[in-house]
């Protein structure tokens, strides 16, 4: 009768532990031998040929469940050690002390086939005796392979012990909203942050690990967001680490538009601004003609002179009809030679390929404050980075690469036909829809005619463009219509755009364009029927493919006065040229070296302090001395010159 009390106490304790804990553990200990040895002499009588309390049923229970322990140091013997009658209380106490003395060896788990241990009371009719045994049924949640939990334990331990794990978790939580799909991972980040905080505070780290090994974030280190934290802990720069993370979770053409900054980085940058007295120097506006000094002007149209603060006379601006371009007899000349002619009027041939040359000058809202730039005036400039060309815009909307392409070849057409763009290139086999090679990223009207504004796009990223010959082939895979036939081709190489049109029906494997790239640059040769697309467009109020009047010509502000910092640009400020969009007034490459440590903050700050459009702005076209571009300029509405900008 007394053993029945003992076995029931042990049974109830096991059920209590199994119910309250998501994980049971076990130690390595000779519990069966210790169980038999714990009985005081004379308290385990012999029944016939063996002692009473060593039956196979009890042995099965003790060997399988007797060494169980929980992370908070409870055993199946605890209650019996306190409440069982003599001598069973001594036995239970001896087993409890043995289990507690051993280190945790592994998580416990039974199999799905063997989860009942010991036995219920059995009746022996021969001796008219009922035998009591230890007995328990392992609940389903503990019927599992413990080896998986051992692996999880190791992953959790490594994750919690990464170098600077706490700081890096907090940093990523701060910038999560600026990371692609970062907000989705915030619950896991915060949950793991709580685990790290608890782990660093506890003294019994092994028990803590086992207590949380079944947590949903126990394998955090092996998740995609965990890989970002691991990179940071390994010393990878945050921009590179986030780029690696986004490459795993973002679409192929996704590009995060902003740098990554934390509140601490912002505070440090603002402190530096305040220390240098530049807090009020970073708000920007568009520069106006009245901001310019005659000393900084290389050319000014006489009619526009009174607009400038050192103007010579007053005159009324008049509308000048654009002159059709005629460049056949253009005389080669350098920009310096052009200025020596001291022209009264200049007209610039604004070509479609100059879409990326449009520029706006910016000025400080309060010119009395010091300059934050590497030169001694507060003026700067912003080239237009917006996609304005229709083909490029359509490629961008379709998900094609237009921002990270050294060489881009885009095909556009205007009916439901299924045209395919093929490119033979020096780096490998032909690129086309069945062999994209990571370069063909847009393929429209395949399978069914879905749009009359279809595009296809092949792009070579920086480092992928090889010297050699590129053949551009257009194949009419499926003709569906006989209207709006033909196609447009657009080639962009290192920022320069070349446009072509073919206005005839397209057949199979039509070789449209041959491109040769070498150390001298790029040359393009179209096959018969392919025409240069010189259709006039308008941007910022300036017509393209015609000569348009130049209001003034100035160097970039980094070369005004005594300054000579960095690359020189020539800015043709165009008459009636109005940028309709706000522009950045601050770029990191302009900033004083004093702000080098705060580049990420200024990347965001430059976007937050954009200059809004104004009527009297200085906008036009800019050309860098490093590119050596050639433009056509008319002097005094008479002679045309081919001007080299270097």
Buried (B, 14 or more C-beta within 10 A) or exposed (E): EEBEBBBBBBBBBBBBBBEEBEBBBBBEBEBBEBBBEBBEEEBBEEBEEEEBBBBEBBBBBBBBBBBBBBBEEBBBBBBBBEBBEEBBBBBBBBBBBBBBEBEBEBBBBBEEEEBBBBBEEEEEEEEEEEBBBBBBBBBEBBBBEBEEBEEBBEBBBEBBBBEEBBEBBBBBBBBBEBBBBBEEBBEBBEBBBEBBEEBEEEEEEBBBBBBBBBBEBBBBBBBEBBBBBBBBBEEBEBBEBBBBBBEEBBEEBEEBEEBBBBEEBBEBBBEBBEEBEBEEBBBBBBBBBEBBEEEBBBBBBEBBBBBBEEBEEEBEBEEBEBBEBEEEEBEEBEBEEBBEBEBEBBBBBBBBBBBBBBBBBBBBBEEEBBBBBBBBBBBBBBBBEEBBBBBBBBBBEBBBBBEEBBBBBBBBBBBBBBBBBBBBBEEEEEBBBEEEBEBBBBBBBBEEBEBBBBBBBBBBBEEBBEEEEBBBBBBBEBBEEEEEBBBBBBBBBEBBBBBBBBEEEBEEEBBBBBBBBEEEEBEBEBEEBBEBBBEEBEBBBBBBBBBBBBBBBBBBBBBBEEBEBBEBBBBBBBBBBBBEEBBBBBBBEBBBEBBEEBBBBBBBBBBEBBBEBBEEBBBBBBBBBEBEBEBBBBBEBEBBBBBBBB
